[in-house]
Amino acid sequence: MTRLHHGLTRYDQLVKSHIDPSEAARRIPLPATFGRLAPANEVQLEHTTHAQLIDIFERLALAMARTGAEPGAAPAGMTFFGQFVDHDVTLDATSALGSRIVPATIPNVRTPALDLDCVYGAGPEASPHLYGRDEAANMLVYGNAANPHDLARTANGTALIGDPRNDENGIISAIQANFVALHNILMTEALNDAAARAEMKDCARMGMAANDWTDHVADRHMIFEEVRRFIRLHYQHVVWTELLPAFVDRSCLDEAMVQDLFGADAAIMPVEFSGAAYRFGHATTQPGYAMKQGNPEMDMFTILGFGPRVETPEMRMFFDIQGAAPRARPVGPALGEPLTRLPFINTPVHLGDINHTLTVEQSRNLPLRNILRDRYTYKLANGEWFRTEWFKKKLKRTLPAVEMDPILSSAGVTKTPLWYYSLQEAAQHGGGRLTGVGGAIVASVFGRLLRLDPTTVWHASGFAPSAKFAHPGGVLAGMMAYAEAHRDGIAHAALLKNG
């Protein structure tokens, strides 16, 4: 038996052993830091002040607010599943709006891989607080006294999950709970149904040698690891085939599938992705959501989380489980009005670099925060730079120009912050999906995560989604429906409840 490294589950050792040492330099480094695709872009002022520029950006941000719904192509739940995926691959726990940041010094608390560590933590050995005891030692804690389908919680109501951000609103909390339930459902099936165990075992071992499992996985965790990889492969399949096509132009995904636009030496997790392009999800929010069939829509901030949920949202309201669900907004320079007034921000942000303090109203404005994080925290290259310097000079390709927003151009601003540029590009050239610069950045990051990690679904030759999750609304809808349909039959449920 290979020696167990301190702090790693044996499955993590399995993953490490499966990486060809000759290719280690271009594999995902764990732990990782953020990095850049382009040099830092300092704010350049001519005939204006920082305060005046911030006022211009505030007008732009406020003009994005919409009080009415605009249906796009994707079901509404894809907005929140995209947030769930973001929390699986990135967590910058150190930088703050208002501080100058060097991306290479920011530790990414999440593993930069589509491995569901936001659900599993580091596994039952390294994250025992996420798991049951005795007969339920390989199952995730789930449910509490107030609600059997809520997340397990501590005495003060804090969710016992791999990433606390997945309890920040009722919808993402329900998605997290369904993934927890799904693991426990499949564990129950694997322990009690030989055919179900065989299916999961065969799927889990795709793309990996049999002796990898026997050498690196303890017998007591074997079924757990088979179930975990079975779910991971389906999750990775859904990210690439359902989430990204819902919001990213197909041509960008096709290109990212066959080539690496960034180059072998580029950062695995660039701040242009985490701080700008992938924040497109904010622009897919509607001003309100109904949690159950027949219920009225609720303002986004009446469904805030970070505490017990008495009611469990119905997934048919967010995914196409029983016909078409309500839709997410198409990607573009608009978003649900509540995001311009975050209710939990009560302290004004101070921009130390320029010695300027925002008003409380400005500090609560999420699109303004995105723009100021772009310009003053990460100092990202603008959208026009990426179009001309990155695409035209580096990639030898010409992208169609994006018409600058008149709020910026009439004020004398000549360059567009990357986040806003990506949204404009989607509206003007992508039919409501990221394309061009924004599409390339998002598609390329996910393409690299799936390509450079040899344990992903891209390397599991012959993978096909399980018939368990077959559904007209897609595999993700099938997974959510399966969790809802079978969660009352989880074995050892009483041992898993907490709170």
N, C-alpha and C positions, 0 to 999 in steps of 0.2 A: 504494500500500500504506500503510495506516495505521501510524503510528509505534508501535514496540513499547515499552511501558512497562517500565522496569527492574524485574526481579523477577517479571514476569508472563509466563506462556506466551501465545502468540497466542490460544489457546482462551480463556484467562481474559479477554483483551481482548474477545473475541467476546461472552462472557457480559456484561461490563460495558457493551458497546455496545448490547446487546439490552434494557437496562433503560431505560424511558422516563424521561428526566430530570425530567419534571414529577411523577413518582411516586418519585423517588429517596429522598426523606425517609422513606418508609415501606417501603423495600426493605431487604434484609439488609445491615447495615453490615459491611464487612470492612476491617481486623480488628474484632472485636466484644468487648465485655465482658459479664459477667453482670449481671443486674439483679434487681429484686424485683417481685412482684405485690402484696405487702402490706408495711406498715411493719415495721421491726424489732420483735421481741417479746422484751424482756428477761426473764430468769428472775426470777420473783417468789417469794420465800420467806416462808412464815408458819409459825412454830413448828417450823422444821427448819433444817438446815444444808445446804450444797452437798454435803458428803460423804454425808450421809444420803440426799439426793435421788439421788445417783449410785448408791448401794447399791440403792435402789428400782428404778432403771432397769436395774441389773445383773440383779436378780431377774427382771424382765420379759424381758430379752434371753435369759437362760439358759432361761426357760420356753418359748422359741420352738424350741429345739433338738429335732430328730427324728432318730432313728437308723434308722428304717424308711422305705421309699419310700411315697409317696402319689401315685398317678397322676392327673394332670389331663388336660385336653383336648389340650394342645399337645405335639408331639414334644419330646424332651429337648433337642435341638439348638437349639430356639428360645430357650432361656435364654442360650446362648452367642452366638447370632446377635444377640440383643438387646444383649449386651455389645459385640459388634462395632459395632453401630449407634451405641451410646453413644459409643464411641471415635471414630466418624466425625464426631460433631457437638459434642462437648465435651472439653476438656482444661484443667482448672484445675491449672496447674503451680506455683502460688505459695502458695495458702492451705494451712494445716496445722491438723490437729486440735489444739485447745488455744490457738489464736490468734484474737482478735477480727478479723473480716473485714468490709470494706465491699464488697458484691458489685460495685458499679460500678467498683471499682478492679482487679478480677480480669480479666486478659486471657484470653480463650478462645483457646488455642493452635490448636485445630481451627477450620476454617471452620464457622460455624453453618449448614451446608447439607448435604443428603444427596448429596454429590458424590464420595464415595469417596476423599477426600484421604488417608485412612489407608492406602489401597492405592497411589495414584498420586503421593503427595506433591504437589509443585507442577508436575509434568510433567517430560519429559526435558530441558528446557533449564535449569530451576531446581533439579531434584533428580536430577542425572545419576547419582548413586551407586545409584539404584534401577533403572537401566536397563542394557541390554547395550551392546555396541559393534559397530561395523562394520555387517554386514547385520542385526544384532539390536538396532540402536540404538533402535527404537521398541517393544521388548519388555521386560518386567520381569524382573529377575534372579530366578532360580528354581532351587532344588536345590543340593546340595552333594555332596562326594565320598562322604560317609557315607550319604546318602539322597537320591535324585534327586527326591523329592516333598516334601522338607522345604523350609523357607524358605532362601534364600541367606543366608550368614552371614559375618561378619568372622572374622579369625583367632582372636579370643577367644570366638567363638560367638554374638555379638550378631546378631540378625536384621536384615537389610537391608530394612526396611519403613517405610511412612509414619508409623506410630504404634507405638512399641516395646511398648505395652501389649498389642498383639495377639499377643504371644508369651508371655503370662503363664501360660497353661496349654495342655496339649496339644490341647484341643478347639478353642479359639478360634484357636490357631496353625494348625490344620488348615483351618478356615474361611478364614482369611487366605490360606493357601497355595492353596486352591481358587480364590479370586478372582484371585490372581496367575496361576495356571495357565489359568483361563478367558480372561483377556485374551490370553495368548500363543497359546492354541488358536485363538481367533477371529482374531487377527492372521495366524496361519498360513493359516487358511481364506481370509481376505480377499485375501491375496497370491497365492493359488494357485487360487481358484475364483471365476469371474466372477459366478455366481449368488449365492454367499454374500456377496461384496462388495456387490452391488446391494441385497440385503436389508438389510444393516447400514447402508449409505449412506442408503437411503430412510428407515429408522427414525431414524437419527441426526439427520436434517434436519427431522424433524417439529416444527412450532411455531416454526421459525426460517427467515428468508429466505435464499435461495440466495447472495445477494451477501454476507451475513454471513460465510459460510465462505470465499469467495474473497478477501474483503478482510482477513480476520483470521487465517486459518490458512495457514501456509507449506506449499507442496506436499510437502515432505519429511515433514511430520507429518500430512498429510490423512487417510491411512488410520488412523493411530493415533487421531486425534481422533474419527473415525467409530466405531471400535470402542469407545473409551472412553464416548462418549455412549450407544451401543447398550447397553452394560452398565449404565451409570448409570440409564437409563430402566427397565430391568428390575428393578434393585435398588430403585428408588423405588417401583415397582409392588408389589414383594414386601413392602416395609416397611408400606405402607398396607393392602394386601389380605390379607396373611398373618400378619406378625408382630403388628401391633396387634390385629386381631380375636382372636388367640389369647389375649391377655392383657387386653384392654380391652373393656368392654361396647359392643355395637354402637350403642346410642343415643347414647353419647358421641361416637363417630366420626361418626355421621350429622350430629350437631349441629355438630361442628367443621368439617365439610365445607362447610357453608352459611353459617356466621357465625363471626366472630372474638370469642370471649368476653373476651379480654384488652383489646381496644381498640387503636387504631392507635399510641398512644404507648408501649405496654408494651414491656418488654425482649424481645428475640428469644429469649434464653436465660435464663429466670428461675431463681434458685437454688432455688425451690420445686420445680422440675422436676429439676434436676441433683442437688440435695442431699436430695431426699425422694421425690417421686412416682415418678420413673423408677427409683429404686433398688428398685422392686418385684421386679426380677429376682433379687435375693438370696433372696427368699421362694419362688422357683420351683426352687431347687436341690434335688437329691436328695443323700443322703449319699455315694453312690458311683456310678460309671459303668463299664460294660464298653466297652473300646476296639474290640474285634472280636467277631464272632459266635462264641459258644462260650467266650469268655474270661471269667474271673471279674470281678466288679465290683472297681474300685479306689477306695480312699478318694480324695476330691477332691484332697487335697494330695500324693498320690503321682503326680499327673499335672501337677505344676507345670512351667512352661516356663522361658523365658529361657535356653535352651540347645538344642543339637542334639537332634532327635528321631530315634531309631534306627528306631522303628516309626511308621507313619502310621495314625491311626484310620480305621476304615471309616465313611463317612458314613451307611450304612444303619442304624447303631446310634444315630443322632441325628436322622435325618429319615426320612420315610415313603417310602423309595426301593424297598424290597422288602417290601411289607406294612407293618404298623404298627411303628414303632420304639418303644423305651421312652419313657415320657412324662415331661414336666416336672411339678413339683408345682403344684397350683392356687394362685393368688395368695391369700395369707392370712397370718395372724400365726404362721407356722411356717416353718422352713427346715432344710436339711441340717445336722446337728450339727457337722460339721467347720468351718463358718463361725464357730463360737463359740471356736475355738482356732487362729487363724492362726499357722502355724509360723514364718513369716518375721519376726514382730514379737518383738524381744528387748529393746527399750528401753521403759521405762514412759513414757507420755505425761504431760506436765505441762500442766495447764490454767492458763495464765498469768493470765488474767483474774480467777480466784478463788484463785490460788496453791495449787492442789491437784494432787497427783501421783497418777495411777492406779497400781494394781498392774500387774505384767506380765500377769497373767491378764486383768484388765479391758482392758488395752491390746490384747490379742489377740482380743477378742470383737467380731466385726464388727457384729452388730446393736447392741451397746452403743455402738460407735464411731459408727454411723449416728445414734443418738439424741442422743449428745453433740455431734456435728457440727451437728445440727439446733438444739439448745438453746444451745450455748456458742460455736460458730464462726459460723454463719449467723444464729442467733437468729430462726428462722422463726416465723411466725404458726402457731398450733395448728390442728388439724383442726376443732375446734368453732367457732373464729373464722371459718374459711372457710365453714363450713356456714351460719352465721347472718349474718355481715357481708358476705361476698362473694356468696353465692348468694341469701340471702333479701332483703338490702337492695339490693345492686347489680344482681343479675340478676333480682330479683323472682320467685324460685322457691324452693320449700321442698323440702329433701331429707329423707329419713327419718333419724331420729336413729340414732347409733351407740352401742351399749351400751359403756360404758367398761370396760376390762379390770379385773377385781377386784384384781389386784396393785396397780394405781394407785389405784383408788377406796378400797380398805381402808387405804391408807397416807395418805389425805388429799389425794392429787393430784387436781386438778379439771379439768385440761386435758391433751389427748393430743398428743404430738409428731406432726407432720404425716406423717412416714414411717409410723409405726405405725398412725395413724388410717386412712391409705389402705389398708393391709392389712386392718384390721378391716372397713372398709367393703366391701372386695371379698368377704370371707367372709360377712358378714351380709346384704348386699344385692345382690352382684354375681355370685353363683354361681361364685366362684373367678376372677372377672375384675375389674379395676379399674372402679369406677363412681363416681357422685357427684363429690366433690371430686377424688380422685386420678385418676379417669377423665377428668374435664374438663381437668385440667392437662396430662396426657400427650397426650390427643387434640388439644388446642388447640395445643400446641407443634409437633407434627408437621404439623397442618393449616396453621399459619402458615408453616413452612419450605417446604411444597409450594406454597402459594398465593403467597407473596411473592417467591419465586425464579422468574422467568419462563421458566427453562430446564428446569423439572421436567416429569415425566410428566403432571401435571395440566394443563399448557398444550400438550401434544403431542396435538392432536386426531387421533383415529383410531388411537391406539396400541393394539396388541394384542400380547401376548407371542409371541415367536417359537415356531414349531413345534419348534425344536431343544430347547426346554425344557418341552414339553408332557409332563405326568406326572400320574398319578392322585394322587400325594402333594403336588401343588402345584408352582408355578413354581420356588420355592427348591429343593425336592427335585430338580426337573429340572435346575437349574443345577449343583447339587452332583454329581449323577449324570453330567452331561455332562462336567464337569471330570475326574472319575475315569475315565471311559471313554476320553477322548481325550488325556490328559496325556502319554502316551508317544509321541505323534506331533507334538510341538511342534518347529517348525523351529529350527535353530541352537541346539539345547539345550546343546551343549558351551560355547557362548559366554555362556550365561546362568548357569552354575553358579558358585558362589562359596563357598569355605569347605571 
